[in-house]
Amino acid sequence: MKHTIQQVFHSPKFVVGFSIFMAILLTVLVYPLLVPGDPLEIIGQGTFFPPGVYVNVYDTLRSPRYTLMLDEATANRIASKLSREDRLAMKDYLVAAGIPALEIDPSNTVKLLDQWVNTYDPDTELAGMTFAKVRYYQRLDASLEGLLSLEGISIAKIDPETGALKETSAISQADFVNINEVANVRVLPLGTENFGRDVLKELVKATGVSLKIGLVAGLVATFIGLTLGLLAGYIGGIVDDIIMFFTNLFTVIPGIVLLILISFSIGQDKRGAVTIAVVIGFTSWVWTARAVRAQVVSLRNRDHVNLSKLSGHSIAHIILTDILPYIASYVVMAFILQISLGILTEASLSILGLGPRTTEVPTLGLMMNWAMIYQAQILGKWWAYMPVIVTIALVSFSMNLMNTGLDQVFNPALRE
Amino acid sequence: MKRYRKYILNKLLWFVVTFVCAVILNFVLPRLMPGDPVAAIMQKATAGMTSQSGVQKVYEQYTELFGTNKPMFQQFLLYVRNIFHGDFGISFSQYPRPVADIVKSAIWWTICLQFPAIIVGWLIGNTLGALAAYLKKGFDKVIMPVSILISNFPAFGMAIILLVIFAVKLKWFPTSGGYGFDQIPNFSWHFIWTVIIHYPLPFFSIVLISIGGQAIGMRSMSIYELNVDYVKYSRFLGIRDRKIVGYVFRNAMLPQVTGLALSIGTMVGGALVAEIIYSYPGLGTTILSAVLGQDYPLISAVTLIITIMVLVATFAIDIVYGFIDPRIKAAQSD
């Protein structure tokens, strides 16, 4: 046993897969301890806030200010408001409005803005411009206002008695705050999703739940498959025929069809994560059963099994001591594959809208489902779906790598 | 030819038996759940509907269709009779459209998309796998990890990545649908062009998904086959490498054909989800809308149709297999 494990850990493929998997597992276990809180808490009002560091504006204004004279500050400010695409779009507008193209220089900010202010008129409609484009120019125009001004901004309070504004302080363009001195700073490494939840926190929780689903599904599938495979292979005869009939039947009838029918019949309210996992397990035991049976059939007439039979051992004893140890490696490999298959199946089922009910726990599939329903992929909100896809791919990649590694250890023919 | 007939009859019998079982499962599974099925269905149905006369009509339709007051066996006969008349009832979510009508308009999209894609993916995957096993070295070192990575990619993940790169970023293809959003299906050139331009993305995402697994399978089959005694013996005899390799791959190919028959169900499942990502007007998208609309009759019909499609495909592959594997002949003549 010890020797086998040593051998397994000498296989580079297994080690790589194992490390990836352990890293994921550790993150799932440790991250909630570091960043406590409800993963389903809705913190953002609005959908899909991009990833980044969120600094409270109110606290920023009340934090101590430092004056830094940085030359590039103005250039950065202009660049953040006026991208290259915006400049080209402005040029298009100016050309359409009748200014010769040669006179326009998109890289000269002062001249461009000057031409823009003189030409742009939100009320005139240019021929052939879509409504979206009209709105775009309106937004652009609004954001450009005061871009080149050098004055600061006043902060004013409303006087409760007179209702008049009273300036309390002024901010110059060279004022900075130290982010460590701002009371409220929240890092959202992966932004928020459609409900306004922290994607990273939710993702970690979802990965945990999905791994659990995979584990339960794998256990159920392996247990059923192993039992049926052993019975069919060892007892043979009519038992074998009956079991193989059902196995063949469920090989051809697509598993996804059974899953859809069963989970739809269970109904949205009764579908918990564990229920889904068990259902997945019940529909994916076929391959394990086939493989175990094939192995057992080839073992059944080996000498040591016959010897055991002659010694009068019970069937249970023979199966446990003379057959199971020989197929154990195989069953472990099938189990690993079943786990990763379970995770994938849950995800597919959730995308079809038949995943676990949405109120209690997130799963990787549910996160995908929400992102798809809110069209994150078309809106370009990559942080809502890409991390989920990568996580699913990594989990199943690591499992398959472990499996290939084990395969090469136990099947010398496959070694290079 | 007599042996083949025996083989085909055997397969045909098996096809009929599976078909009957599939129909029974489709009938029994929803009814195994606790509670009165029709009441539950009605509750779901009425939740999604606003028109009171519509609710009434569906209810009447259902008591008639299911005959809930009759014993289970008679209900089953009624169900089978309805199926053979192509009568799947009336959709809840798209009332008053008959389910058969919805399925009819969706099924061709799915067939024309999935089967070519799965076949092409299977061919490419097997070629790559065979090459990896034969050429080894650099080619194998590249193909294997890439195949493992791709085959682990969930079907929808591949679809989304292709969609984001080629439709959203590069704008080479439209983002969703099976034809132009301003079109009604007809036979004009313009319509056919929009169909063609909508085709490649879903097609290639299904192809890519099926490549990985097939390549891995073919590679290990070929490696195994390349080390079998007859190959070594042929090498001793000095038979040209090219000729040996031809035999080897033919032999390695046969289990892959069976593999295709066995895994086509799984592949169709993945492809259905890929359809959803592209809102392709096929059966996958129909399932999603049926689930969202709590449309029981539609789901029941679509699952049955998918099962039948997979069964027919499996049967067809089995028949083809019987023709290309000479050992079938030998086995049947014993």
Interface residues (C-beta under 8 A of the other chain):
Chain A: N248 L249 T251 V252 I253 P254 G255 I256 V257 L258 I260 L261 I262 F264 S265 I266 G267 S340 L344 A347 S348 I351 L352 G353 L354 M368 M372 Q377 I378 G380 W382 Y385 I389 I392 A393 S396 F397 N400 L401 T404 A413 L414
Chain B: W14 V17 T18 C21 A22 L25 N26 L29 P30 L32 M33 A40 I148 L149 S151 N152 F153 P154 A155 F156 G157 I160 I161 L163 V164 V168 T175 S176 S220 I223 Y224 N227 L262 G265 T266 V268 G269 G270 L272 V273 I276 I277 G284 I287 L288 V291 L292 Y296 I299 S300 T303 I306 T307 V310 L311 T314
